[in-house]
């Protein structure tokens, strides 16, 4: 046997899946990952569990439940987790990076088109159509997540309270998450049944592959067992990779520079945004639009439309926000270069922490899952997130359907009431059509987005010809 052949055999793990083959599979998963977290997790389950049989159903759900405990995009974190289980640290690195890469490239190209050609009639019409469909998709997400999470009246009340807090009193998202988590944790410790029965995920698929029948088997691989020394080392490395650019920007440019603000804000977002992609979007919309004023409500909707129609995590929309923030305040740099760097910076500080959470915490997953109080905290956070996503849906609807909002104060809370005479009829027609397609005819997200975009372009071209 040649040395090359011997090395190849030695490089194949006990489960028999070579690293190169695994990377081709992860590239396929990334290319097919449309449709937000639910669609991405379904694609991963179909390929990794049902088709390739790398891991069993229970291990897949165990990994998914852990990722749901974490801030940030759970689908990408699940890819990192499984990649790490199969091929150690490099497997997690490649799986997680490949999962993000198609969306990064696609959103960057669309962002360039947006700022350079956005005034073209056909481009304006495309994004006009996207906004109406995206609004309906967010409403559908409220109903989908709510059906899963709100299993009793206590959790429904928690969701209502979180909606009122963020919509009427502008309470910051991290405060809502912290309060909900503490409420659930205390309820779990005290054994209150409403908190012990809420939250969690259902089965990922109909085909139930036993862990013992999978290629990985049911035993925990040696590299996946808790190792404090390894945890400290990998944790230190990723903390430096994540925070070194943030500290450098603050030191060189100061806290008032837009690059520093982008780095700090999205680093903070990576820590506090529990509850999945739509919870992240609610927090970003609250801060990037209303506090920092980096983007307008319409631009936020345009970015979400980009993310919905490209592969990869839905929160790639954050790259578009960072892109526009630095496009508007480029400093001494050419605007397009500044915007490109700002978008890449946003993606770096958004997704680098995901690797840290998995590599540091995954070996201790069993300990976390066995803790009923932490499970109750997760259920309470998930319920509160339903209210936060509802706020996002209402916020989008107000800005898509109405050109004017009138400030109203009720019980000390000030919010915008839509001026009915400012109703945008074409947007309302597109939104109703999208709602009928999704709720009545059960059409998929991508066909609805494409149809709405084409309708928007046709409308703008027709108006331009008049």
Secondary structure, DSSP 8 states (H G I E B T S, - for coil): --HHHHHHHHHS-TT---HHHHHHHHHHHHHT--SHHHHHHHHHIIIIIIIS--S-HHHHHHHHHHHHHSBS-HHHHHHHHHHHHHHHHHHHHHHHHHHHHHHHHHHHHHHHHHHHHTTSHHHHHHHHHHHHHHHHHHHHHHHHHHHHH--SHHHHHHHHHHHHHHHHS---HHHHHHHHHHHHHHHHHTT-HHHHTS-----S-SS---GGGSSS-SS--GGGS--HHHHHHHHHHHHHHHHHHHHHHHHHH-TTSHHHHHHHHHHHHHHH-BS-HHHHHHHHIIIIIHTS-SS-HHHHHHHHHHHHTSSS-GGGHHHHHHHHHHHHT-TTS-HHHHHHHHHHHHHHHHHHHHHHHHHHHGGGHHHHHT-HHHHHHHHHHHHHHHHHHHHHHHHHHHHHHBS-EEEEEETTEEEEEE-GGGB-HHHHHHHHHHHIIIIIS---HHHHHHHHHHHHHHHHHHHHH-
